Amino acid sequence: MTRQRAGLRFRICALALGLACGLLTATPSLAAPFESWAAVVVAGDSKGSLGGPTEAFDNARRDIAKAFSGLGLAPAQIVQFSVRPEAERAQRPQKSTVRGIYDSLGAMAPDAAGCLVYFTSHGDPRGVLVNDQILPPAILGAMLDRSCGTKPTVVVISACFSGVFVPALAKPNRMILTAARPDRTSFGCGEADTYPYFDACFLSALSQVGDFIALGRAVGVCVRDREREAGLTPPSEPQVWIGPQLRPLLPLLSFPSAPSR
């Protein structure tokens, strides 16, 4: 064998070995694609649609955080916010404030591979209620720009009129999932409700689908069916927006409990 051919063979072998090592290195991240993400889960109110106390938002906040843990996030990577943090010592949520949410995102996002942001609360055409403040779409958009930046980001707003957030939050690296159109209410925020309808459907769908694209479709179908069964009109029509940079990535970010295909 000539020296040139031997050198060529060595380079080919080295290249093949490098590719194999790269694949082995990438395997753990594909097995748990959310393990290095950061999440905030916010219950923005504790009153029902008639003004009395409700556990619906805190129930959703608690179980959404648990579901995010099931995606591979460690407890330290999930910060929960509640209007009544003193009522729950086990989960140790922080007090729901706009500043607190922004500070938590700012602290976690720099070291995270992506961001999960979930609000469950009342809303109106101006934005989503966080304790006694309305968080407008433009302010939440600025918070995400400054914390999560261009990292893959999934934002879920479970509130009446939450479709108002889509135009302000729409960026190539983001998915936005809202409980209603900009001009519609959502349902299930009463004093006796366990979860808002949208949150119940989100939790149910997580165990039935493989990724966030399928989740958005499944939640919309579930909400539509529940509203029809209850005779509620007009329908809330949950909204889904997925940025062009994030769309091809989402199927790779499969849920650990995804059903076999």
Secondary structure, DSSP 8 states (H G I E B T S, - for coil): --HHHHHHHHHHHHHHHHHHHHHHHHHHHHHSTTTT-EEEEEE---B-TTSSB-SHHHHHHHHHHHHHHHTT--GGGEEEEES-GGG-TTT--EE--HHHHHHHHHHHGGG-S-EEEEEES-EETTEEEETTEEE-HHHHHHHHHHHTTTS-EEEEEESTTGGGHHHHH--TTEEEEESS-TT------STT-SS-HHHHHHHHHHTT-SSHHHHHHHHHHHHHHHHHHHT-SS----EEEE-TTTTTTGGGS--TT----
